[in-house]
Amino acid sequence: MIETDEITTPMRHEEDSSKRRQILNGARKVFMDLGFDGASMGEIARAASVSKGTLYVYFEDKSRLFEAIVHEETVVQGEAAFSFDTSRDVMANLTGFGEAYIAMVCRPGGGSAIRTVMAIAERMPDVGRRYYDRVLKATINRLACYLEGRVQAGELVIDDCQFAAAQFPLLCQASLFLPFIFQAAPSPSPERTREVVASAVRMFLAAYGMKA
């Protein structure tokens, strides 16, 4: 005979997961619209269509709820596809990386999350540090590893691959990221992204490519 708890526990877990998702979706909208300071637990409860009592069952305060949303953002961005194919040349790999990077940091709706993290990082440094480590630093590290391999293969001349890997994304951001993050321009078009990234690749290879 199957015990009642054996039947209800999976169902309860699924219900809890669904309710937590409902709360996070509502909270994300409130944080993105009002910012951390402007958001209240009451406003979040209304946006999520739950009672404040239910909200506090899942999250003890606004900070924990915000951290959960930032964690989700780091997972989404940290899983961005930055693949390097050693059968392709350096230019092709850097181009693919640059376009994927801009798609990640300038994606529609993504700017609000970055702006909110930046705004709260001074007050909640652990949140800002985790976002940086898991998304931006992790991305730089992936590129640095690729560059080190190309240096060893004699295709690039770089004294400090970590530094060069930090430079390249900034070259790709030129004229794209700051207007986007400050809402002076929408997400860049694929055509504009390709144009800027191509320029970044040329500049990078002019500095670090093998000289004839």
FIFI-606552 format. One record per residue: x, y negated, z of N, C-alpha, C in turn; residue number from 1; residue in three letters. Coordinates in steps of 0.2 Angstrom, whole numbers, plus 5000, padded with zeros to 4 digits. Layout:
# FIFI-606552
 n_east n_north n_up ca_east ca_north ca_up c_east c_north c_up   n res
      X       Y    Z       X        Y     Z      X       Y    Z NUM ala
...
***
This chain:
# FIFI-606552
 n_east n_north n_up ca_east ca_north ca_up c_east c_north c_up   n res
   5004    5006 5000    5000     5000  5000   5004    4994 5000   1 met
   5003    4989 4996    5007     4983  4995   5004    4978 5000   2 ile
   5009    4975 5004    5007     4970  5009   5005    4964 5006   3 glu
   5001    4960 5009    4998     4954  5006   5004    4949 5005   4 thr
   5009    4948 5010    5014     4944  5009   5018    4945 5003   5 asp
   5019    4952 5001    5022     4953  4995   5019    4951 4989   6 glu
   5013    4950 4989    5009     4947  4983   5009    4939 4983   7 ile
   5008    4936 4989    5008     4929  4989   5014    4925 4989   8 thr
   5020    4929 4991    5026     4925  4992   5028    4923 4985   9 thr
   5028    4927 4980    5030     4924  4973   5026    4919 4970  10 pro
   5019    4920 4972    5014     4915  4970   5015    4908 4973  11 met
   5017    4909 4980    5018     4903  4984   5025    4899 4981  12 arg
   5030    4903 4980    5036     4900  4977   5035    4897 4970  13 his
   5031    4900 4966    5029     4896  4960   5025    4890 4961  14 glu
   5021    4890 4965    5017     4884  4967   5021    4879 4970  15 glu
   5026    4880 4974    5030     4876  4977   5035    4872 4972  16 asp
   5037    4877 4967    5041     4874  4962   5037    4869 4957  17 ser
   5031    4871 4956    5027     4867  4952   5026    4860 4955  18 ser
   5024    4860 4962    5023     4854  4965   5029    4850 4966  19 lys
   5035    4853 4967    5041     4849  4967   5042    4846 4961  20 arg
   5041    4849 4955    5042     4846  4948   5037    4840 4947  21 arg
   5031    4841 4950    5026     4836  4949   5029    4830 4953  22 gln
   5031    4831 4959    5034     4825  4963   5040    4822 4960  23 ile
   5044    4826 4957    5050     4823  4954   5049    4819 4948  24 leu
   5044    4822 4944    5042     4818  4938   5039    4811 4940  25 asn
   5035    4811 4945    5032     4805  4947   5037    4800 4950  26 gly
   5041    4803 4954    5047     4799  4957   5051    4796 4952  27 ala
   5053    4800 4947    5057     4797  4941   5054    4791 4938  28 arg
   5048    4791 4936    5045     4786  4933   5045    4780 4938  29 lys
   5044    4780 4944    5044     4775  4949   5051    4772 4949  30 val
   5056    4776 4950    5062     4774  4951   5065    4770 4945  31 phe
   5063    4773 4939    5065     4770  4933   5062    4763 4931  32 met
   5055    4763 4933    5052     4757  4932   5053    4751 4938  33 asp
   5054    4753 4944    5055     4748  4949   5062    4748 4952  34 leu
   5066    4753 4951    5072     4753  4954   5072    4756 4961  35 gly
   5078    4758 4964    5077     4761  4971   5074    4757 4976  36 phe
   5076    4750 4976    5073     4746  4981   5066    4745 4980  37 asp
   5064    4744 4974    5057     4742  4973   5052    4748 4974  38 gly
   5055    4754 4974    5051     4760  4975   5049    4762 4982  39 ala
   5043    4764 4983    5041     4766  4990   5038    4773 4990  40 ser
   5038    4776 4995    5036     4783  4996   5028    4783 4994  41 met
   5025    4778 4996    5018     4777  4994   5017    4777 4987  42 gly
   5021    4773 4983    5020     4772  4976   5022    4778 4973  43 glu
   5027    4782 4975    5029     4788  4972   5023    4793 4973  44 ile
   5020    4794 4979    5015     4798  4980   5009    4797 4975  45 ala
   5008    4791 4974    5002     4789  4969   5004    4791 4962  46 arg
   5010    4790 4960    5012     4792  4953   5013    4799 4952  47 ala
   5014    4803 4958    5014     4810  4957   5008    4814 4959  48 ala
   5003    4809 4960    4996     4812  4962   4996    4817 4968  49 ser
   5000    4815 4973    5000     4820  4979   4999    4815 4985  50 val
   4998    4818 4991    4997     4814  4997   5004    4812 4999  51 ser
   5005    4807 5003    5011     4806  5006   5013    4811 5011  52 lys
   5009    4815 5014    5010     4820  5018   5013    4826 5014  53 gly
   5011    4827 5008    5014     4832  5004   5021    4830 5002  54 thr
   5021    4824 5000    5028     4821  4998   5033    4823 5003  55 leu
   5031    4821 5010    5036     4822  5015   5038    4830 5016  56 tyr
   5033    4834 5014    5035     4841  5015   5041    4843 5011  57 val
   5041    4840 5005    5047     4842  5000   5053    4838 5001  58 tyr
   5052    4831 5003    5058     4827  5003   5057    4822 5009  59 phe
   5062    4822 5014    5061     4819  5020   5061    4811 5020  60 glu
   5064    4809 5014    5064     4802  5013   5066    4800 5006  61 asp
   5066    4793 5005    5067     4791  4998   5074    4793 4995  62 lys
   5079    4792 5000    5086     4793  4997   5086    4801 4995  63 ser
   5084    4805 4999    5084     4812  4997   5081    4814 4990  64 arg
   5075    4810 4989    5071     4811  4983   5075    4808 4977  65 leu
   5078    4803 4978    5082     4799  4973   5088    4804 4971  66 phe
   5092    4807 4977    5097     4811  4975   5095    4817 4971  67 glu
   5089    4820 4972    5087     4826  4969   5086    4824 4961  68 ala
   5084    4818 4960    5083     4816  4953   5090    4814 4950  69 ile
   5095    4811 4953    5101     4810  4951   5105    4817 4949  70 val
   5103    4822 4954    5106     4829  4953   5104    4832 4946  71 his
   5097    4831 4945    5094     4834  4939   5098    4830 4933  72 glu
   5099    4824 4933    5102     4820  4928   5109    4822 4926  73 glu
   5113    4824 4932    5119     4826  4931   5119    4833 4928  74 thr
   5115    4837 4929    5114     4844  4926   5113    4843 4919  75 val
   5108    4839 4917    5106     4838  4910   5112    4835 4906  76 val
   5115    4830 4909    5121     4827  4905   5127    4831 4905  77 gln
   5128    4834 4911    5134     4839  4911   5134    4845 4907  78 gly
   5128    4846 4904    5127     4852  4899   5127    4850 4892  79 glu
   5129    4843 4891    5129     4841  4884   5134    4845 4880  80 ala
   5133    4846 4874    5137     4851  4870   5143    4847 4868  81 ala
   5149    4848 4871    5155     4846  4869   5160    4852 4867  82 phe
   5159    4854 4861    5163     4860  4859   5168    4858 4854  83 ser
   5174    4861 4855    5180     4860  4850   5181    4867 4847  84 phe
   5182    4866 4840    5183     4872  4836   5190    4871 4833  85 asp
   5195    4875 4836    5202     4874  4834   5203    4876 4826  86 thr
   5198    4879 4823    5199     4880  4816   5198    4874 4812  87 ser
   5195    4869 4815    5194     4862  4812   5199    4857 4814  88 arg
   5200    4852 4810    5206     4848  4811   5204    4843 4817  89 asp
   5209    4839 4819    5208     4835  4825   5203    4829 4823  90 val
   5203    4827 4817    5198     4821  4816   5191    4824 4816  91 met
   5190    4830 4814    5183     4833  4814   5181    4834 4821  92 ala
   5185    4837 4825    5183     4838  4832   5182    4831 4836  93 asn
   5186    4826 4835    5185     4820  4839   5179    4817 4836  94 leu
   5177    4817 4830    5171     4814  4827   5165    4818 4830  95 thr
   5165    4824 4831    5160     4828  4834   5159    4826 4841  96 gly
   5165    4826 4845    5164     4824  4852   5162    4817 4853  97 phe
   5164    4812 4849    5162     4805  4850   5154    4804 4848  98 gly
   5152    4808 4843    5145     4807  4842   5141    4810 4847  99 glu
   5143    4816 4850    5139     4819  4855   5139    4815 4861 100 ala
   5145    4812 4863    5146     4808  4869   5141    4802 4868 101 tyr
   5141    4798 4863    5136     4793  4862   5129    4795 4863 102 ile
   5127    4801 4860    5121     4803  4860   5119    4804 4868 103 ala
   5124    4806 4872    5122     4808  4879   5121    4801 4883 104 met
   5126    4796 4882    5126     4790  4886   5121    4785 4884 105 val
   5119    4786 4877    5114     4781  4874   5108    4784 4872 106 cys
   5106    4789 4875    5100     4793  4873   5094    4789 4875 107 arg
   5088    4789 4871    5082     4785  4874   5080    4787 4880 108 pro
   5079    4783 4885    5077     4784  4892   5082    4786 4896 109 gly
   5088    4787 4894    5094     4789  4898   5097    4783 4902 110 gly
   5096    4777 4898    5099     4771  4901   5096    4769 4908 111 gly
   5090    4770 4909    5087     4769  4915   5090    4773 4921 112 ser
   5092    4779 4920    5095     4783  4925   5102    4780 4927 113 ala
   5106    4779 4921    5112     4776  4923   5112    4770 4926 114 ile
   5108    4765 4924    5107     4759  4928   5105    4759 4935 115 arg
   5101    4764 4936    5098     4765  4943   5104    4768 4948 116 thr
   5108    4772 4945    5114     4775  4948   5119    4770 4950 117 val
   5120    4766 4945    5125     4760  4945   5123    4755 4951 118 met
   5116    4754 4951    5114     4749  4956   5114    4751 4963 119 ala
   5114    4758 4964    5114     4761  4971   5120    4763 4973 120 ile
   5125    4764 4968    5132     4767  4970   5135    4764 4976 121 ala
   5135    4757 4976    5138     4754  4982   5135    4756 4989 122 glu
   5129    4756 4989    5125     4758  4995   5125    4766 4996 123 arg
   5125    4770 4991    5126     4777  4992   5131    4779 4988 124 met
   5138    4778 4990    5143     4780  4986   5144    4788 4984 125 pro
   5141    4792 4989    5142     4799  4987   5138    4801 4981 126 asp
   5132    4797 4980    5128     4798  4974   5132    4796 4968 127 val
   5134    4790 4968    5138     4788  4962   5144    4792 4961 128 gly
   5148    4794 4966    5154     4798  4965   5152    4805 4962 129 arg
   5146    4808 4964    5144     4815  4962   5143    4814 4954 130 arg
   5139    4809 4953    5137     4807  4946   5143    4807 4941 131 tyr
   5148    4803 4944    5154     4802  4940   5158    4808 4939 132 tyr
   5159    4812 4945    5163     4818  4944   5160    4823 4940 133 asp
   5153    4824 4940    5150     4829  4937   5148    4828 4929 134 arg
   5148    4822 4928    5146     4820  4921   5152    4816 4917 135 val
   5154    4811 4920    5159     4807  4916   5166    4810 4917 136 leu
   5168    4811 4923    5175     4814  4924   5175    4821 4921 137 lys
   5170    4825 4921    5170     4832  4918   5171    4832 4911 138 ala
   5167    4827 4908    5168     4826  4900   5175    4824 4898 139 thr
   5178    4819 4902    5185     4817  4901   5190    4823 4901 140 ile
   5189    4827 4906    5193     4833  4908   5192    4838 4902 141 asn
   5186    4839 4899    5186     4843  4893   5190    4841 4887 142 arg
   5189    4834 4886    5193     4831  4881   5200    4832 4882 143 leu
   5203    4831 4888    5210     4831  4890   5212    4838 4888 144 ala
   5209    4843 4890    5211     4850  4889   5212    4851 4881 145 cys
   5207    4849 4877    5208     4849  4870   5214    4846 4868 146 tyr
   5215    4840 4870    5221     4836  4867   5227    4839 4869 147 leu
   5228    4842 4875    5234     4845  4877   5235    4851 4873 148 glu
   5230    4855 4871    5231     4860  4866   5234    4858 4859 149 gly
   5231    4852 4857    5234     4849  4850   5241    4846 4851 150 arg
   5243    4844 4857    5249     4841  4858   5254    4847 4858 151 val
   5252    4853 4861    5257     4859  4861   5257    4862 4854 152 gln
   5252    4861 4850    5252     4863  4843   5256    4859 4838 153 ala
   5258    4853 4841    5262     4848  4837   5258    4844 4832 154 gly
   5251    4843 4834    5247     4839  4830   5246    4832 4832 155 glu
   5247    4831 4839    5246     4825  4842   5253    4823 4846 156 leu
   5254    4817 4847    5259     4815  4852   5256    4811 4857 157 val
   5255    4814 4863    5252     4810  4869   5256    4812 4875 158 ile
   5258    4806 4878    5262     4808  4885   5257    4809 4890 159 asp
   5251    4806 4890    5247     4807  4896   5240    4809 4893 160 asp
   5238    4815 4892    5232     4817  4889   5226    4815 4893 161 cys
   5226    4815 4900    5221     4813  4904   5219    4805 4902 162 gln
   5224    4801 4902    5223     4794  4900   5220    4793 4893 163 phe
   5223    4797 4889    5220     4796  4882   5213    4799 4881 164 ala
   5212    4804 4885    5205     4806  4885   5200    4801 4888 165 ala
   5202    4797 4893    5198     4792  4896   5197    4786 4891 166 ala
   5202    4785 4887    5202     4780  4882   5197    4781 4876 167 gln
   5197    4787 4874    5193     4788  4868   5186    4787 4868 168 phe
   5182    4789 4874    5175     4788  4875   5174    4780 4875 169 pro
   5178    4776 4878    5177     4769  4878   5178    4766 4871 170 leu
   5182    4769 4867    5183     4767  4860   5176    4768 4856 171 leu
   5173    4774 4858    5167     4776  4854   5161    4772 4857 172 cys
   5161    4769 4863    5156     4765  4866   5156    4758 4863 173 gln
   5161    4756 4860    5162     4749  4858   5156    4746 4854 174 ala
   5153    4741 4856    5147     4738  4853   5141    4742 4853 175 ser
   5141    4748 4856    5135     4752  4857   5132    4753 4864 176 leu
   5137    4754 4869    5135     4756  4876   5132    4750 4880 177 phe
   5136    4744 4880    5135     4739  4884   5128    4735 4882 178 leu
   5127    4734 4875    5120     4731  4873   5115    4736 4875 179 pro
   5116    4743 4875    5111     4747  4876   5109    4747 4884 180 phe
   5114    4748 4888    5113     4748  4895   5111    4742 4898 181 ile
   5112    4736 4895    5109     4730  4898   5103    4728 4894 182 phe
   5100    4733 4890    5093     4732  4887   5093    4726 4882 183 gln
   5099    4725 4879    5100     4720  4874   5099    4723 4867 184 ala
   5099    4729 4867    5098     4733  4860   5095    4740 4862 185 ala
   5092    4743 4857    5089     4750  4858   5095    4755 4857 186 pro
   5093    4761 4858    5098     4767  4857   5101    4766 4850 187 ser
   5107    4766 4849    5110     4765  4842   5107    4771 4837 188 pro
   5107    4769 4831    5105     4773  4826   5110    4778 4824 189 ser
   5109    4784 4822    5114     4789  4820   5119    4786 4815 190 pro
   5116    4782 4810    5121     4779  4805   5126    4774 4809 191 glu
   5124    4770 4813    5128     4765  4817   5133    4769 4821 192 arg
   5130    4775 4825    5135     4779  4829   5140    4782 4825 193 thr
   5139    4784 4819    5144     4787  4815   5149    4782 4813 194 arg
   5147    4776 4811    5151     4771  4809   5156    4769 4815 195 glu
   5154    4768 4821    5158     4766  4826   5162    4772 4828 196 val
   5160    4778 4828    5164     4784  4830   5170    4785 4825 197 val
   5168    4784 4819    5173     4785  4814   5179    4780 4815 198 ala
   5177    4773 4816    5182     4768  4818   5186    4770 4824 199 ser
   5183    4773 4829    5186     4775  4835   5191    4780 4834 200 ala
   5189    4785 4830    5194     4791  4828   5200    4788 4824 201 val
   5199    4783 4820    5205     4781  4816   5209    4777 4820 202 arg
   5207    4773 4825    5211     4770  4830   5215    4774 4834 203 met
   5211    4780 4837    5215     4784  4841   5220    4788 4838 204 phe
   5219    4790 4831    5224     4794  4828   5230    4790 4826 205 leu
   5228    4783 4825    5234     4778  4823   5239    4778 4829 206 ala
   5236    4779 4835    5240     4778  4841   5244    4785 4843 207 ala
   5240    4790 4842    5242     4797  4844   5244    4802 4839 208 tyr
   5242    4801 4833    5243     4805  4828   5251    4806 4826 209 gly
   5252    4812 4823    5259     4813  4821   5261    4808 4816 210 met
   5267    4805 4816    5269     4800  4811   5273    4804 4806 211 lys
   5272    4801 4800    5275     4804  4794   5283    4803 4794 212 ala
***
